[in-house]
Amino acid sequence: MYSITDVEQAINYWRARQASTDDFSICPRGRVLADVYGSMIFYRQEAVEPRTLTAEQNEALSLALAQRELPL
């Protein structure tokens, strides 16, 4: 299960590491996670199961969460 905090932290991770395509949008990996985050807020979900996400969303989440735990 991914908590809403996990999704938010993953979005922030990608925003800090990937450039957006212009000054008004979010980076590609952040964008796929923003869809998950927005849906969680709308439906008042505190967590989401990985099996309900696309492969791209799962990859963006798992990579970001794994990377944040590595020492700098």
mmCIF file of the N, C-alpha and C atoms, coordinates in Angstrom:
data_MODEL
# 
_entry.id   MODEL 
# 
loop_
_atom_site.group_PDB 
_atom_site.id 
_atom_site.type_symbol 
_atom_site.label_atom_id 
_atom_site.label_alt_id 
_atom_site.label_comp_id 
_atom_site.label_asym_id 
_atom_site.label_entity_id 
_atom_site.label_seq_id 
_atom_site.pdbx_PDB_ins_code 
_atom_site.Cartn_x 
_atom_site.Cartn_y 
_atom_site.Cartn_z 
_atom_site.occupancy 
_atom_site.B_iso_or_equiv 
_atom_site.pdbx_formal_charge 
_atom_site.auth_seq_id 
_atom_site.auth_comp_id 
_atom_site.auth_asym_id 
_atom_site.auth_atom_id 
_atom_site.pdbx_PDB_model_num 
ATOM 1   N N  . MET A 1 1  ? 0.848   -1.189 0.000   1.00 0.00 ? 1  MET A N  1 
ATOM 2   C CA . MET A 1 1  ? 0.000   0.000  0.000   1.00 0.00 ? 1  MET A CA 1 
ATOM 3   C C  . MET A 1 1  ? 0.886   1.243  0.000   1.00 0.00 ? 1  MET A C  1 
ATOM 4   N N  . TYR A 1 2  ? 0.468   2.216  -0.763  1.00 0.00 ? 2  TYR A N  1 
ATOM 5   C CA . TYR A 1 2  ? 1.126   3.519  -0.761  1.00 0.00 ? 2  TYR A CA 1 
ATOM 6   C C  . TYR A 1 2  ? 0.198   4.515  -0.061  1.00 0.00 ? 2  TYR A C  1 
ATOM 7   N N  . SER A 1 3  ? 0.734   5.229  0.907   1.00 0.00 ? 3  SER A N  1 
ATOM 8   C CA . SER A 1 3  ? -0.064  6.244  1.593   1.00 0.00 ? 3  SER A CA 1 
ATOM 9   C C  . SER A 1 3  ? -0.092  7.510  0.756   1.00 0.00 ? 3  SER A C  1 
ATOM 10  N N  . ILE A 1 4  ? -1.000  8.386  1.080   1.00 0.00 ? 4  ILE A N  1 
ATOM 11  C CA . ILE A 1 4  ? -1.080  9.659  0.367   1.00 0.00 ? 4  ILE A CA 1 
ATOM 12  C C  . ILE A 1 4  ? 0.204   10.462 0.598   1.00 0.00 ? 4  ILE A C  1 
ATOM 13  N N  . THR A 1 5  ? 0.815   10.289 1.764   1.00 0.00 ? 5  THR A N  1 
ATOM 14  C CA . THR A 1 5  ? 2.093   10.948 2.045   1.00 0.00 ? 5  THR A CA 1 
ATOM 15  C C  . THR A 1 5  ? 3.194   10.400 1.143   1.00 0.00 ? 5  THR A C  1 
ATOM 16  N N  . ASP A 1 6  ? 3.193   9.093  0.899   1.00 0.00 ? 6  ASP A N  1 
ATOM 17  C CA . ASP A 1 6  ? 4.160   8.499  -0.027  1.00 0.00 ? 6  ASP A CA 1 
ATOM 18  C C  . ASP A 1 6  ? 4.032   9.101  -1.420  1.00 0.00 ? 6  ASP A C  1 
ATOM 19  N N  . VAL A 1 7  ? 2.806   9.235  -1.885  1.00 0.00 ? 7  VAL A N  1 
ATOM 20  C CA . VAL A 1 7  ? 2.571   9.783  -3.224  1.00 0.00 ? 7  VAL A CA 1 
ATOM 21  C C  . VAL A 1 7  ? 3.035   11.239 -3.286  1.00 0.00 ? 7  VAL A C  1 
ATOM 22  N N  . GLU A 1 8  ? 2.712   12.012 -2.276  1.00 0.00 ? 8  GLU A N  1 
ATOM 23  C CA . GLU A 1 8  ? 3.130   13.415 -2.231  1.00 0.00 ? 8  GLU A CA 1 
ATOM 24  C C  . GLU A 1 8  ? 4.655   13.534 -2.209  1.00 0.00 ? 8  GLU A C  1 
ATOM 25  N N  . GLN A 1 9  ? 5.305   12.723 -1.401  1.00 0.00 ? 9  GLN A N  1 
ATOM 26  C CA . GLN A 1 9  ? 6.768   12.760 -1.334  1.00 0.00 ? 9  GLN A CA 1 
ATOM 27  C C  . GLN A 1 9  ? 7.404   12.336 -2.654  1.00 0.00 ? 9  GLN A C  1 
ATOM 28  N N  . ALA A 1 10 ? 6.799   11.378 -3.332  1.00 0.00 ? 10 ALA A N  1 
ATOM 29  C CA . ALA A 1 10 ? 7.318   10.952 -4.634  1.00 0.00 ? 10 ALA A CA 1 
ATOM 30  C C  . ALA A 1 10 ? 7.174   12.065 -5.667  1.00 0.00 ? 10 ALA A C  1 
ATOM 31  N N  . ILE A 1 11 ? 6.066   12.774 -5.649  1.00 0.00 ? 11 ILE A N  1 
ATOM 32  C CA . ILE A 1 11 ? 5.879   13.916 -6.564  1.00 0.00 ? 11 ILE A CA 1 
ATOM 33  C C  . ILE A 1 11 ? 6.959   14.956 -6.302  1.00 0.00 ? 11 ILE A C  1 
ATOM 34  N N  . ASN A 1 12 ? 7.187   15.280 -5.046  1.00 0.00 ? 12 ASN A N  1 
ATOM 35  C CA . ASN A 1 12 ? 8.201   16.278 -4.699  1.00 0.00 ? 12 ASN A CA 1 
ATOM 36  C C  . ASN A 1 12 ? 9.607   15.808 -5.077  1.00 0.00 ? 12 ASN A C  1 
ATOM 37  N N  . TYR A 1 13 ? 9.858   14.511 -4.937  1.00 0.00 ? 13 TYR A N  1 
ATOM 38  C CA . TYR A 1 13 ? 11.147  13.948 -5.343  1.00 0.00 ? 13 TYR A CA 1 
ATOM 39  C C  . TYR A 1 13 ? 11.381  14.194 -6.833  1.00 0.00 ? 13 TYR A C  1 
ATOM 40  N N  . TRP A 1 14 ? 10.400  13.854 -7.660  1.00 0.00 ? 14 TRP A N  1 
ATOM 41  C CA . TRP A 1 14 ? 10.565  14.023 -9.105  1.00 0.00 ? 14 TRP A CA 1 
ATOM 42  C C  . TRP A 1 14 ? 10.609  15.491 -9.506  1.00 0.00 ? 14 TRP A C  1 
ATOM 43  N N  . ARG A 1 15 ? 9.847   16.333 -8.846  1.00 0.00 ? 15 ARG A N  1 
ATOM 44  C CA . ARG A 1 15 ? 9.886   17.774 -9.157  1.00 0.00 ? 15 ARG A CA 1 
ATOM 45  C C  . ARG A 1 15 ? 11.273  18.346 -8.920  1.00 0.00 ? 15 ARG A C  1 
ATOM 46  N N  . ALA A 1 16 ? 11.961  17.844 -7.908  1.00 0.00 ? 16 ALA A N  1 
ATOM 47  C CA . ALA A 1 16 ? 13.301  18.335 -7.576  1.00 0.00 ? 16 ALA A CA 1 
ATOM 48  C C  . ALA A 1 16 ? 14.374  17.781 -8.505  1.00 0.00 ? 16 ALA A C  1 
ATOM 49  N N  . ARG A 1 17 ? 14.071  16.705 -9.209  1.00 0.00 ? 17 ARG A N  1 
ATOM 50  C CA . ARG A 1 17 ? 15.093  16.033 -10.018 1.00 0.00 ? 17 ARG A CA 1 
ATOM 51  C C  . ARG A 1 17 ? 14.861  16.051 -11.519 1.00 0.00 ? 17 ARG A C  1 
ATOM 52  N N  . GLN A 1 18 ? 13.664  16.352 -11.960 1.00 0.00 ? 18 GLN A N  1 
ATOM 53  C CA . GLN A 1 18 ? 13.370  16.392 -13.387 1.00 0.00 ? 18 GLN A CA 1 
ATOM 54  C C  . GLN A 1 18 ? 12.821  17.756 -13.760 1.00 0.00 ? 18 GLN A C  1 
ATOM 55  N N  . ALA A 1 19 ? 13.273  18.234 -14.882 1.00 0.00 ? 19 ALA A N  1 
ATOM 56  C CA . ALA A 1 19 ? 12.775  19.520 -15.373 1.00 0.00 ? 19 ALA A CA 1 
ATOM 57  C C  . ALA A 1 19 ? 11.403  19.330 -16.013 1.00 0.00 ? 19 ALA A C  1 
ATOM 58  N N  . SER A 1 20 ? 10.565  20.348 -15.896 1.00 0.00 ? 20 SER A N  1 
ATOM 59  C CA . SER A 1 20 ? 9.285   20.315 -16.591 1.00 0.00 ? 20 SER A CA 1 
ATOM 60  C C  . SER A 1 20 ? 9.510   20.705 -18.048 1.00 0.00 ? 20 SER A C  1 
ATOM 61  N N  . THR A 1 21 ? 8.521   20.447 -18.855 1.00 0.00 ? 21 THR A N  1 
ATOM 62  C CA . THR A 1 21 ? 8.649   20.759 -20.275 1.00 0.00 ? 21 THR A CA 1 
ATOM 63  C C  . THR A 1 21 ? 8.470   22.245 -20.557 1.00 0.00 ? 21 THR A C  1 
ATOM 64  N N  . ASP A 1 22 ? 7.879   22.965 -19.624 1.00 0.00 ? 22 ASP A N  1 
ATOM 65  C CA . ASP A 1 22 ? 7.751   24.423 -19.727 1.00 0.00 ? 22 ASP A CA 1 
ATOM 66  C C  . ASP A 1 22 ? 7.634   25.002 -18.316 1.00 0.00 ? 22 ASP A C  1 
ATOM 67  N N  . ASP A 1 23 ? 7.406   26.293 -18.208 1.00 0.00 ? 23 ASP A N  1 
ATOM 68  C CA . ASP A 1 23 ? 7.354   26.931 -16.892 1.00 0.00 ? 23 ASP A CA 1 
ATOM 69  C C  . ASP A 1 23 ? 6.060   26.676 -16.127 1.00 0.00 ? 23 ASP A C  1 
ATOM 70  N N  . PHE A 1 24 ? 5.065   26.063 -16.767 1.00 0.00 ? 24 PHE A N  1 
ATOM 71  C CA . PHE A 1 24 ? 3.755   25.937 -16.149 1.00 0.00 ? 24 PHE A CA 1 
ATOM 72  C C  . PHE A 1 24 ? 3.323   24.510 -15.847 1.00 0.00 ? 24 PHE A C  1 
ATOM 73  N N  . SER A 1 25 ? 4.122   23.547 -16.223 1.00 0.00 ? 25 SER A N  1 
ATOM 74  C CA . SER A 1 25 ? 3.707   22.162 -16.006 1.00 0.00 ? 25 SER A CA 1 
ATOM 75  C C  . SER A 1 25 ? 4.668   21.450 -15.070 1.00 0.00 ? 25 SER A C  1 
ATOM 76  N N  . ILE A 1 26 ? 4.276   20.288 -14.679 1.00 0.00 ? 26 ILE A N  1 
ATOM 77  C CA . ILE A 1 26 ? 5.084   19.462 -13.791 1.00 0.00 ? 26 ILE A CA 1 
ATOM 78  C C  . ILE A 1 26 ? 5.837   18.444 -14.657 1.00 0.00 ? 26 ILE A C  1 
ATOM 79  N N  . CYS A 1 27 ? 6.924   17.926 -14.155 1.00 0.00 ? 27 CYS A N  1 
ATOM 80  C CA . CYS A 1 27 ? 7.731   16.956 -14.897 1.00 0.00 ? 27 CYS A CA 1 
ATOM 81  C C  . CYS A 1 27 ? 6.892   15.707 -15.215 1.00 0.00 ? 27 CYS A C  1 
ATOM 82  N N  . PRO A 1 28 ? 7.289   14.942 -16.220 1.00 0.00 ? 28 PRO A N  1 
ATOM 83  C CA . PRO A 1 28 ? 6.483   13.782 -16.646 1.00 0.00 ? 28 PRO A CA 1 
ATOM 84  C C  . PRO A 1 28 ? 6.181   12.768 -15.536 1.00 0.00 ? 28 PRO A C  1 
ATOM 85  N N  . ARG A 1 29 ? 7.170   12.397 -14.750 1.00 0.00 ? 29 ARG A N  1 
ATOM 86  C CA . ARG A 1 29 ? 6.896   11.407 -13.689 1.00 0.00 ? 29 ARG A CA 1 
ATOM 87  C C  . ARG A 1 29 ? 6.028   12.006 -12.587 1.00 0.00 ? 29 ARG A C  1 
ATOM 88  N N  . GLY A 1 30 ? 6.219   13.268 -12.306 1.00 0.00 ? 30 GLY A N  1 
ATOM 89  C CA . GLY A 1 30 ? 5.361   13.936 -11.331 1.00 0.00 ? 30 GLY A CA 1 
ATOM 90  C C  . GLY A 1 30 ? 3.930   14.023 -11.820 1.00 0.00 ? 30 GLY A C  1 
ATOM 91  N N  . ARG A 1 31 ? 3.767   14.207 -13.115 1.00 0.00 ? 31 ARG A N  1 
ATOM 92  C CA . ARG A 1 31 ? 2.428   14.327 -13.704 1.00 0.00 ? 31 ARG A CA 1 
ATOM 93  C C  . ARG A 1 31 ? 1.621   13.043 -13.538 1.00 0.00 ? 31 ARG A C  1 
ATOM 94  N N  . VAL A 1 32 ? 2.242   11.886 -13.776 1.00 0.00 ? 32 VAL A N  1 
ATOM 95  C CA . VAL A 1 32 ? 1.489   10.630 -13.626 1.00 0.00 ? 32 VAL A CA 1 
ATOM 96  C C  . VAL A 1 32 ? 1.112   10.391 -12.161 1.00 0.00 ? 32 VAL A C  1 
ATOM 97  N N  . LEU A 1 33 ? 1.940   10.874 -11.259 1.00 0.00 ? 33 LEU A N  1 
ATOM 98  C CA . LEU A 1 33 ? 1.619   10.728 -9.836  1.00 0.00 ? 33 LEU A CA 1 
ATOM 99  C C  . LEU A 1 33 ? 0.599   11.765 -9.372  1.00 0.00 ? 33 LEU A C  1 
ATOM 100 N N  . ALA A 1 34 ? 0.567   12.908 -10.026 1.00 0.00 ? 34 ALA A N  1 
ATOM 101 C CA . ALA A 1 34 ? -0.418  13.934 -9.678  1.00 0.00 ? 34 ALA A CA 1 
ATOM 102 C C  . ALA A 1 34 ? -1.834  13.418 -9.923  1.00 0.00 ? 34 ALA A C  1 
ATOM 103 N N  . ASP A 1 35 ? -2.004  12.591 -10.953 1.00 0.00 ? 35 ASP A N  1 
ATOM 104 C CA . ASP A 1 35 ? -3.310  11.988 -11.207 1.00 0.00 ? 35 ASP A CA 1 
ATOM 105 C C  . ASP A 1 35 ? -3.730  11.103 -10.035 1.00 0.00 ? 35 ASP A C  1 
ATOM 106 N N  . VAL A 1 36 ? -2.808  10.312 -9.529  1.00 0.00 ? 36 VAL A N  1 
ATOM 107 C CA . VAL A 1 36 ? -3.085  9.436  -8.383  1.00 0.00 ? 36 VAL A CA 1 
ATOM 108 C C  . VAL A 1 36 ? -3.405  10.288 -7.156  1.00 0.00 ? 36 VAL A C  1 
ATOM 109 N N  . TYR A 1 37 ? -2.583  11.288 -6.915  1.00 0.00 ? 37 TYR A N  1 
ATOM 110 C CA . TYR A 1 37 ? -2.741  12.160 -5.745  1.00 0.00 ? 37 TYR A CA 1 
ATOM 111 C C  . TYR A 1 37 ? -4.094  12.881 -5.775  1.00 0.00 ? 37 TYR A C  1 
ATOM 112 N N  . GLY A 1 38 ? -4.435  13.431 -6.918  1.00 0.00 ? 38 GLY A N  1 
ATOM 113 C CA . GLY A 1 38 ? -5.715  14.130 -7.051  1.00 0.00 ? 38 GLY A CA 1 
ATOM 114 C C  . GLY A 1 38 ? -6.896  13.215 -6.834  1.00 0.00 ? 38 GLY A C  1 
ATOM 115 N N  . SER A 1 39 ? -6.813  12.015 -7.361  1.00 0.00 ? 39 SER A N  1 
ATOM 116 C CA . SER A 1 39 ? -7.879  11.039 -7.171  1.00 0.00 ? 39 SER A CA 1 
ATOM 117 C C  . SER A 1 39 ? -8.012  10.647 -5.706  1.00 0.00 ? 39 SER A C  1 
ATOM 118 N N  . MET A 1 40 ? -6.885  10.483 -5.027  1.00 0.00 ? 40 MET A N  1 
ATOM 119 C CA . MET A 1 40 ? -6.916  10.136 -3.615  1.00 0.00 ? 40 MET A CA 1 
ATOM 120 C C  . MET A 1 40 ? -7.569  11.239 -2.791  1.00 0.00 ? 40 MET A C  1 
ATOM 121 N N  . ILE A 1 41 ? -7.255  12.476 -3.127  1.00 0.00 ? 41 ILE A N  1 
ATOM 122 C CA . ILE A 1 41 ? -7.869  13.593 -2.411  1.00 0.00 ? 41 ILE A CA 1 
ATOM 123 C C  . ILE A 1 41 ? -9.369  13.634 -2.686  1.00 0.00 ? 41 ILE A C  1 
ATOM 124 N N  . PHE A 1 42 ? -9.743  13.513 -3.957  1.00 0.00 ? 42 PHE A N  1 
ATOM 125 C CA . PHE A 1 42 ? -11.157 13.588 -4.334  1.00 0.00 ? 42 PHE A CA 1 
ATOM 126 C C  . PHE A 1 42 ? -11.983 12.508 -3.638  1.00 0.00 ? 42 PHE A C  1 
ATOM 127 N N  . TYR A 1 43 ? -11.469 11.286 -3.620  1.00 0.00 ? 43 TYR A N  1 
ATOM 128 C CA . TYR A 1 43 ? -12.196 10.169 -3.013  1.00 0.00 ? 43 TYR A CA 1 
ATOM 129 C C  . TYR A 1 43 ? -11.876 9.963  -1.532  1.00 0.00 ? 43 TYR A C  1 
ATOM 130 N N  . ARG A 1 44 ? -11.086 10.871 -0.975  1.00 0.00 ? 44 ARG A N  1 
ATOM 131 C CA . ARG A 1 44 ? -10.725 10.846 0.446   1.00 0.00 ? 44 ARG A CA 1 
ATOM 132 C C  . ARG A 1 44 ? -10.080 9.517  0.855   1.00 0.00 ? 44 ARG A C  1 
ATOM 133 N N  . GLN A 1 45 ? -9.166  9.065  0.000   1.00 0.00 ? 45 GLN A N  1 
ATOM 134 C CA . GLN A 1 45 ? -8.431  7.832  0.282   1.00 0.00 ? 45 GLN A CA 1 
ATOM 135 C C  . GLN A 1 45 ? -7.132  8.175  0.999   1.00 0.00 ? 45 GLN A C  1 
ATOM 136 N N  . GLU A 1 46 ? -6.794  7.403  1.987   1.00 0.00 ? 46 GLU A N  1 
ATOM 137 C CA . GLU A 1 46 ? -5.531  7.599  2.698   1.00 0.00 ? 46 GLU A CA 1 
ATOM 138 C C  . GLU A 1 46 ? -4.425  6.724  2.141   1.00 0.00 ? 46 GLU A C  1 
ATOM 139 N N  . ALA A 1 47 ? -4.810  5.700  1.374   1.00 0.00 ? 47 ALA A N  1 
ATOM 140 C CA . ALA A 1 47 ? -3.824  4.795  0.787   1.00 0.00 ? 47 ALA A CA 1 
ATOM 141 C C  . ALA A 1 47 ? -4.385  4.213  -0.507  1.00 0.00 ? 47 ALA A C  1 
ATOM 142 N N  . VAL A 1 48 ? -3.452  3.733  -1.336  1.00 0.00 ? 48 VAL A N  1 
ATOM 143 C CA . VAL A 1 48 ? -3.836  3.118  -2.605  1.00 0.00 ? 48 VAL A CA 1 
ATOM 144 C C  . VAL A 1 48 ? -3.000  1.854  -2.784  1.00 0.00 ? 48 VAL A C  1 
ATOM 145 N N  . GLU A 1 49 ? -3.603  0.835  -3.347  1.00 0.00 ? 49 GLU A N  1 
ATOM 146 C CA . GLU A 1 49 ? -2.896  -0.424 -3.585  1.00 0.00 ? 49 GLU A CA 1 
ATOM 147 C C  . GLU A 1 49 ? -2.131  -0.351 -4.901  1.00 0.00 ? 49 GLU A C  1 
ATOM 148 N N  . PRO A 1 50 ? -0.911  -0.846 -4.912  1.00 0.00 ? 50 PRO A N  1 
ATOM 149 C CA . PRO A 1 50 ? -0.107  -0.825 -6.141  1.00 0.00 ? 50 PRO A CA 1 
ATOM 150 C C  . PRO A 1 50 ? -0.797  -1.492 -7.333  1.00 0.00 ? 50 PRO A C  1 
ATOM 151 N N  . ARG A 1 51 ? -1.591  -2.514 -7.094  1.00 0.00 ? 51 ARG A N  1 
ATOM 152 C CA . ARG A 1 51 ? -2.241  -3.230 -8.198  1.00 0.00 ? 51 ARG A CA 1 
ATOM 153 C C  . ARG A 1 51 ? -3.286  -2.379 -8.925  1.00 0.00 ? 51 ARG A C  1 
ATOM 154 N N  . THR A 1 52 ? -3.709  -1.271 -8.305  1.00 0.00 ? 52 THR A N  1 
ATOM 155 C CA . THR A 1 52 ? -4.694  -0.399 -8.942  1.00 0.00 ? 52 THR A CA 1 
ATOM 156 C C  . THR A 1 52 ? -4.040  0.688  -9.799  1.00 0.00 ? 52 THR A C  1 
ATOM 157 N N  . LEU A 1 53 ? -2.716  0.752  -9.776  1.00 0.00 ? 53 LEU A N  1 
ATOM 158 C CA . LEU A 1 53 ? -1.980  1.774  -10.514 1.00 0.00 ? 53 LEU A CA 1 
ATOM 159 C C  . LEU A 1 53 ? -1.437  1.219  -11.820 1.00 0.00 ? 53 LEU A C  1 
ATOM 160 N N  . THR A 1 54 ? -1.126  2.129  -12.740 1.00 0.00 ? 54 THR A N  1 
ATOM 161 C CA . THR A 1 54 ? -0.506  1.713  -13.988 1.00 0.00 ? 54 THR A CA 1 
ATOM 162 C C  . THR A 1 54 ? 0.951   1.347  -13.727 1.00 0.00 ? 54 THR A C  1 
ATOM 163 N N  . ALA A 1 55 ? 1.558   0.695  -14.690 1.00 0.00 ? 55 ALA A N  1 
ATOM 164 C CA . ALA A 1 55 ? 2.976   0.336  -14.565 1.00 0.00 ? 55 ALA A CA 1 
ATOM 165 C C  . ALA A 1 55 ? 3.829   1.591  -14.416 1.00 0.00 ? 55 ALA A C  1 
ATOM 166 N N  . GLU A 1 56 ? 3.494   2.640  -15.152 1.00 0.00 ? 56 GLU A N  1 
ATOM 167 C CA . GLU A 1 56 ? 4.245   3.901  -15.085 1.00 0.00 ? 56 GLU A CA 1 
ATOM 168 C C  . GLU A 1 56 ? 4.116   4.550  -13.707 1.00 0.00 ? 56 GLU A C  1 
ATOM 169 N N  . GLN A 1 57 ? 2.926   4.525  -13.141 1.00 0.00 ? 57 GLN A N  1 
ATOM 170 C CA . GLN A 1 57 ? 2.712   5.095  -11.812 1.00 0.00 ? 57 GLN A CA 1 
ATOM 171 C C  . GLN A 1 57 ? 3.457   4.290  -10.754 1.00 0.00 ? 57 GLN A C  1 
ATOM 172 N N  . ASN A 1 58 ? 3.393   2.970  -10.836 1.00 0.00 ? 58 ASN A N  1 
ATOM 173 C CA . ASN A 1 58 ? 4.120   2.119  -9.897  1.00 0.00 ? 58 ASN A CA 1 
ATOM 174 C C  . ASN A 1 58 ? 5.621   2.351  -9.982  1.00 0.00 ? 58 ASN A C  1 
ATOM 175 N N  . GLU A 1 59 ? 6.139   2.472  -11.191 1.00 0.00 ? 59 GLU A N  1 
ATOM 176 C CA . GLU A 1 59 ? 7.570   2.695  -11.360 1.00 0.00 ? 59 GLU A CA 1 
ATOM 177 C C  . GLU A 1 59 ? 7.991   4.032  -10.767 1.00 0.00 ? 59 GLU A C  1 
ATOM 178 N N  . ALA A 1 60 ? 7.235   5.086  -11.060 1.00 0.00 ? 60 ALA A N  1 
ATOM 179 C CA . ALA A 1 60 ? 7.570   6.416  -10.536 1.00 0.00 ? 60 ALA A CA 1 
ATOM 180 C C  . ALA A 1 60 ? 7.543   6.424  -9.009  1.00 0.00 ? 60 ALA A C  1 
ATOM 181 N N  . LEU A 1 61 ? 6.562   5.772  -8.427  1.00 0.00 ? 61 LEU A N  1 
ATOM 182 C CA . LEU A 1 61 ? 6.461   5.718  -6.966  1.00 0.00 ? 61 LEU A CA 1 
ATOM 183 C C  . LEU A 1 61 ? 7.579   4.887  -6.350  1.00 0.00 ? 61 LEU A C  1 
ATOM 184 N N  . SER A 1 62 ? 7.780   3.698  -6.863  1.00 0.00 ? 62 SER A N  1 
ATOM 185 C CA . SER A 1 62 ? 8.779   2.818  -6.250  1.00 0.00 ? 62 SER A CA 1 
ATOM 186 C C  . SER A 1 62 ? 10.187  3.374  -6.389  1.00 0.00 ? 62 SER A C  1 
ATOM 187 N N  . LEU A 1 63 ? 10.511  3.954  -7.537  1.00 0.00 ? 63 LEU A N  1 
ATOM 188 C CA . LEU A 1 63 ? 11.842  4.550  -7.708  1.00 0.00 ? 63 LEU A CA 1 
ATOM 189 C C  . LEU A 1 63 ? 12.057  5.725  -6.761  1.00 0.00 ? 63 LEU A C  1 
ATOM 190 N N  . ALA A 1 64 ? 11.086  6.605  -6.684  1.00 0.00 ? 64 ALA A N  1 
ATOM 191 C CA . ALA A 1 64 ? 11.218  7.781  -5.817  1.00 0.00 ? 64 ALA A CA 1 
ATOM 192 C C  . ALA A 1 64 ? 11.345  7.378  -4.353  1.00 0.00 ? 64 ALA A C  1 
ATOM 193 N N  . LEU A 1 65 ? 10.519  6.440  -3.923  1.00 0.00 ? 65 LEU A N  1 
ATOM 194 C CA . LEU A 1 65 ? 10.551  6.032  -2.519  1.00 0.00 ? 65 LEU A CA 1 
ATOM 195 C C  . LEU A 1 65 ? 11.841  5.278  -2.190  1.00 0.00 ? 65 LEU A C  1 
ATOM 196 N N  . ALA A 1 66 ? 12.354  4.491  -3.114  1.00 0.00 ? 66 ALA A N  1 
ATOM 197 C CA . ALA A 1 66 ? 13.612  3.784  -2.893  1.00 0.00 ? 66 ALA A CA 1 
ATOM 198 C C  . ALA A 1 66 ? 14.779  4.752  -2.853  1.00 0.00 ? 66 ALA A C  1 
ATOM 199 N N  . GLN A 1 67 ? 14.777  5.744  -3.731  1.00 0.00 ? 67 GLN A N  1 
ATOM 200 C CA . GLN A 1 67 ? 15.868  6.707  -3.810  1.00 0.00 ? 67 GLN A CA 1 
ATOM 201 C C  . GLN A 1 67 ? 15.924  7.614  -2.590  1.00 0.00 ? 67 GLN A C  1 
ATOM 202 N N  . ARG A 1 68 ? 14.782  7.984  -2.052  1.00 0.00 ? 68 ARG A N  1 
ATOM 203 C CA . ARG A 1 68 ? 14.793  8.895  -0.901  1.00 0.00 ? 68 ARG A CA 1 
ATOM 204 C C  . ARG A 1 68 ? 15.403  8.239  0.322   1.00 0.00 ? 68 ARG A C  1 
ATOM 205 N N  . GLU A 1 69 ? 15.415  6.910  0.360   1.00 0.00 ? 69 GLU A N  1 
ATOM 206 C CA . GLU A 1 69 ? 15.965  6.202  1.509   1.00 0.00 ? 69 GLU A CA 1 
ATOM 207 C C  . GLU A 1 69 ? 17.457  5.981  1.403   1.00 0.00 ? 69 GLU A C  1 
ATOM 208 N N  . LEU A 1 70 ? 18.046  6.249  0.246   1.00 0.00 ? 70 LEU A N  1 
ATOM 209 C CA . LEU A 1 70 ? 19.482  6.086  0.077   1.00 0.00 ? 70 LEU A CA 1 
ATOM 210 C C  . LEU A 1 70 ? 20.216  7.272  0.692   1.00 0.00 ? 70 LEU A C  1 
ATOM 211 N N  . PRO A 1 71 ? 21.347  7.053  1.320   1.00 0.00 ? 71 PRO A N  1 
ATOM 212 C CA . PRO A 1 71 ? 22.106  8.174  1.870   1.00 0.00 ? 71 PRO A CA 1 
ATOM 213 C C  . PRO A 1 71 ? 22.712  8.994  0.734   1.00 0.00 ? 71 PRO A C  1 
ATOM 214 N N  . LEU A 1 72 ? 22.830  10.278 0.959   1.00 0.00 ? 72 LEU A N  1 
ATOM 215 C CA . LEU A 1 72 ? 23.407  11.156 -0.064  1.00 0.00 ? 72 LEU A CA 1 
ATOM 216 C C  . LEU A 1 72 ? 24.904  11.092 -0.064  1.00 0.00 ? 72 LEU A C  1 
# 
